[in-house]
């Protein structure tokens, strides 16, 4: 049975597994941009406040992702090795762990939302908007904790289309909800920021229900209620071996972004709004690297689980070529239409001019980011996650944050200085990850070798 499972997963192509991930990520980006565009019709200040509040929300989501990431890697390696039972146990345990973490984080967000927003030194009227938003979105973050895990389980099993459908459902519900409560359609009250927060929470709850239905319909072995309470320490250790470093890296990235947002705040409210608008546009370039990175992670997980290290090694090179071509092509398109794109968000000439300059810099930034994303995901897929977090801390806090302050504030380059820091960080990490992959040190980090040996010996 093991060989047939291995063969099924080995035959999945990068394109087949990646395009639904791309659509899913695209819809997630659209969800964020939809909020920004709709709220920009009220005021730029509201956009700035919600943008800052969402940095805290994204930080929490990254905390949830450590279990989901470790689970995705472990499941793909188990499936590559033909061990379905191990894949099922890993899925059940990760859902239980993230539910507990999600409930704790939701409670903390409600209790400490005031002090957390104070970290950004927002003006009183901006802080009150952020406070209102976090009261609802922060308090329902446990829904996102479970949703992130369900989506990871579906993707790791090769059901990327199902994970995509969950995102489609969430975005449709969110878009309809936003339209009702922002514009007061069909007699609904115009609730502004509060309405967007309610719409966000409701769409996540709906998507979670759909995700569970699809998970139970598609998984080859059904997860039973007792599986959720069977905390197998061996599996938990394997999840944490990838999950904790992955979380450390993501938290490090997010905290460095928060530090750079605080540096941007020194430049004023217009700079904060510019950063939010530009980041929304840049997100669409990042999509391709993110999708190909996640698809590559799944495929490399299958290959190392099956003990096929040579195919795993070659997969990174196969993934890099289309990633570079696509990211450069999309960066050029956005550079050509940069002013028109910025004008979708605001009429402020200063914001449009500065944002347009930053979008030009993406021609240098995005290929480096793609290089980094493919490298990090490939190493993580093998279990070599500790290396990526060490390099992440060194680069983000040793290069990105200091350079953004020195160039942006000390030398007066403003947001151009901050974007230069992004460029240095992404290219440095991309090059380091590439040489780590070439060294093949990751072959000693694979998670399921011991488990596979035990199965054979027994």
N, C-alpha and C positions, 0 to 999 in steps of 0.2 A: 504493500500500500504506500510505503514511504516514497518509492521511486515514482509512482504515478503522480503523487502530490507535487513532488519536486519538478517533474516534467511540466505539469500544468502551469506552475508559476514561472518556470524558466522561459516559457514560450511567450510571456507577456512582453510586448515591445515598449520602448520608451514613449513613443507617440501615443499608443493606446492607453497607457497609464497616466500620461501627463496632461492630455488635453482636457479631461474632466476636472483635474486639479486646477488647471489654468482658469477654466470657466468659474469654478467655485471661488477661487481667489479674486477673480475679476468682480464677481458679484459682492464679495465682502468689501472690496474697495469702493464699489458703487454705493454700497450701503452707507459708508462713511462720507463719501462725497455728496450723496443725496442730502444727508443731514446738513452738511456745510452750505450747499447751494440754497437749500430751503431756508435755513436760518439767516443766510446773508441777505435775504429779502427783508428781514426785520432790522438787523444792524450788524456792522463789523465788530462791535464790542461783544455781542452775543457769540459770534463765531470764535473770537479770541478766548472767551471764558469757557465755552464748551470744549474747545481744542485743548486747553490746559487740563480741564477735568478728565478728558478722555485719555490723557497721558497716564493718569492714575489708574483708570479702568484697564488700559492696555497692559500696564505693569502687573495688575492682578491676573489678567488672562495669561500672561507669560508664566506666572507662578503655577497656574493650572497645567500649562503645557509641559512641565517637566515630567509628570506622570505619563501624559499622552505620548510624548516623544519617546521616552524609554520603552513604553508598551509597543509603539509602532515598530521600532527597531527589533525588539525581542520577538514579536509575532512574525515579522517577515523572516527572521532567521529560523524560527521554529518551523514555519511552513516550508522554507527551503530545505530543511533537514527532514521533512515529512512527519513532523510531530504535532498533529492537530490538537491533541489533548493539552499539550503545553501552551499552545496558542489560545485555547479557550480559557484556561486558568488565568493567563496573563491579562486577557480582556476583562474578566470578571473582577479580578483584584484591583485593576486600575480604575474601574468605575467606582468601586467602594471607596478607594483612597481619595479620589477627586471629589466625591460627594462630601466627605468629611472636611477636606481642605476648603472646598467652596463655601460651606456653611460658616466656617470660622472666618474666612476672608470677608464674606458678606456682613457679618456682625461687626467686625473691626472697621469696615468701611463706613458703616452707619455711625458708629461711636466716634471715630476719629476723623471724619470728613473735614471738619473745620480746621484743625491743626495741619492736616495734610495740604489743604489748599493754601494755607499761610506760607508754606515753603516757597511758593512762587511769587510772593510779595505782590499779589494782585491788588488793584484799587478796590475799594469797598463795594462799588456797584458791580464790578466784574466778579468778585468773590461771592456775592450773594446769588448770582446766576449759576455759578459753578456748584454752590452748595445745594441749590434746588435740584440740579441735574443729578448730582451724586446720591442724593437721598433716595432716588428711585432706582437708577441704573446700578449704583454700588450695592444697594440692598438686595438685588436679585442676581448678583454675580454667580451664585451657586448653580444657576441654570446653565450659564456659559461653561462652568467647570465640567459639567457632565456632557454637554454638547460637544466640547472640544475632544473629549475622550471617545465618544461614540463615532465621531467623524474619523478620528485616527484609526480606530479599530476597523471601520469599513474600508479605508484606504489601504491599510496594511494587508488586508485579505484580498486586495485587488479590485474591490468594489468602489472604484473612484467615481463611477457614474452615479451611484446611489448617494455618495457623499455630496456630489454636485447637486443632486435633486433637493437635498436638505437645504443647501444654501439658496437655491432658487426659491423654494417655498418661503424661507425666512425673509428674503429680500422683497418678494411680492407683498407679503403681509406688512412688512415695515414701510414700504412705499405707500401702500394704501392708508396705513395708520397715520403716517406723517401728513399725507394730503388732507385727511379728515380733521386733524387737530391743529395744524398750522394755518390752513386756509379756511377752516370752518365749513367744509363741504357738507351737504345734506343735513344742514341744521346742527352739526356738531359745534361745540364752543371752541373758539380760538384759544388754545392753551399754551402756545409758544414753546419755550424750553421744557416745561413740564410735560407737554403733549408728546414731544420727541422722546423724552425719557420713558414715558408709559408705552409708546409705540415700540421702542427698542426692547423693553422687557417682555412685552406680549409676543413679539415676533420670535424671540429666543425660546420662550416656553412652547410655542407652537412647533418650532423646528425640532425641539428636543423630542416631542411626542412622535413626530414623523421619523426621526432618526432611529428611535427605539423600535418602531414597527419594521423598518427596513432591515435593521440589524438582526432581528429575530427571524425575519423571512429569508435572509441571504446566508447567514453563517452556516457552514457545513455541520458543526456540532452546536446544539442549542445550549445556551447558558442557563442553568437552573438557579433557583433562588438560593440554594445552599452554597453554590459556587461563589456568590458575593460575600459570604462569611468565611470562606476557606482561605485564610491568609497564609499561603505557602511562602515561608521565609526565603527559600531559595529563589523563587521567582521574583519576590519583592526586591531582593538584593540585586538581581540582574537588571530589573527595571531602573533601580536607583543608580546603578553603575553608569548608565547612559543618561538617565533623567536628571540627576542632580547636577552634573557638569553642564548639560544642555540648558538647564534652568539658570545655572550660574552665569553662563554666557549671555543668555537672553536678558536676565535681570541686570547684568553689567551693561549691556547695550542700552536698555531702557533707562537706567539711572544716569548713564552718560548723556543720553538724549534729554533727560530732565535737566541735567546740569547745563547743557547747551541751550535749552529753552530759557532757563533762568538768566543765562548770559544775554540771550536775545531780548529778554524782557527789559534789560538795562537800556536797550536801544529805543524802547517805547512801544505803545500799543500798535502802531502801524507796522513795526517790524514783526511783532507777534502774529498779526493777521497775515502778513506776507508769507511768513514761515508756514502757517497752516495751509494757505491756498497753494503755495508752491509744492508743499509736501504731498498734497492731494493729487496734483498732476504727476509728480514724480512716481507716485505709487504705481501708476499704470505701467511705467517702464520696468519697475522692480518685479512686476507680476511674472514675467517670462522666466527670470532667473529663479524666483521662488518656486514656480511650478516645476521647472526642470530639475531643480535641486531636490524637491520632495519626491519626484518620480524616480530620480537617480538613487535616492536613499532606499526606496522600496526594492528596486531591482538589485542593488548591491547587497542588500540584506538577504534576499533570496539566494544569491550566488555564494556569499560567504557561509550561509547556513548549510548549503549543499557541499561546502568544501571546495568550490570552484573559484579559487583565488585569482587565477589568470584572467577569467572572464570579468570578474569584479574589478580588477586593475584596469582593464581596457575600457570599462564602462564610463569611467570619469572622462576619458579623452573623447569618447563618442558623444557625451553630453555637452562638453565644453564648446564644441564647434557650433551647433545650432544656437546655443545660448549667446555667444558673442555676436553672431550675425544678427540675431533678432534684436538684442538690446541696443546695438549700434543703429540699426535701421529705425527702430521706434524713437530713439533719442534724437535722430536727425529730423524725423517728422515733427516731433514736439518742438524742436528748436525753430523750425520753419514757421509754425503757427503759434509761437509762444505768447505773443501779445493778445491774439484772439482768445486763447485759452484762459489767460489771466483775466480778461474782460468778462468771462462768464461769471466770475465771482464778485467783482467789484468795479466801480467806476473811478476809484481813487487813482490818479495818474502816477503818484509816487509809488504806490504798491505795485501797479502794473509794470512800471519801468524796472524796479528792483527785482521783482519776480521773474521778469523776462531775462534779465542777466543771469540769475541763478539757474534757469532752465537751460541756458547756453552751456553752463558749466557741467550739466548732466552728460554732455558728450564725452567728458573725461571721467566723470564719476561712475556712470552706470556700467561700463564694461568691467571696471574694477570690482564693483559690487557683485556682478554676475560671477566673476572669477572666484570671489570669496564664498558666495552661496553654494556653488557646486562643490567646492573643496570641503567646506564645513559639513555639508550634508553627507558627502561620501565617507568622510572619516567617521562621522557619527554612526553611520549605518553599520560599520564594522565593530563598533564598541569603543573606538578610540576617541571618546568625547572629552576626556580630561585634558588632552593636549589643546583642543580648540578653545576651551575656556581660559587656559593660562595665557594663550596668545591674545584672546579677546580682551582680558583685563589689561595686559601690557599695552595693547594698541589703543583701546578706547580711552582709558584713563591716562596712559602715558603719552599719547600723541593727540587724539581727537579733542579732548577737553582743554588741555593747555594751549594747543595751537589756536582753537576757536577764540579763546580769551585774548591771547597775545595779538593775533591778527585782527580780530573783530573789534575789540575794545581798545587795547593799548595802541595799536597802529591805526585805528580809526577806519578799518576797511568794512565794518558793519557785517551784514549778512554774507557778503562775498568772502570775508575771512572765515566765517563759520563753515561755509560750503567747501572752502579749501581744506579745512580740517577733515571734513567728511571724505574728501578725495584721498588724502594721505592715509587715513585709517583703512578704507576699503582695499586700496591697492596693496598696502603693506600686508594685511591679513591674507589676501588672495594669493600673493606670492609665497608666503610662508606655508600656507595649507598645501599648495601645489608641490613644494619640495618635500613636505612630510609624506604626501601620498607616494611620491617617487621613491622614497626611502623604504616603503613597504613595511614600516614598523607596525602598522595597523594589523598585520596578519596574526600578531600575538595577542590581540585584544578581543577576538571573536567570542561571543557570549555563549553559544550553544554547543561548543565542542565537547565539554565535559558531559553534558546531558546526552549528547548523541552517543558518546563512548559507552555510557552506562546502559543505554538502550540496546546497543549492539551486544555488549557483554552479557546482558541478562537474557 
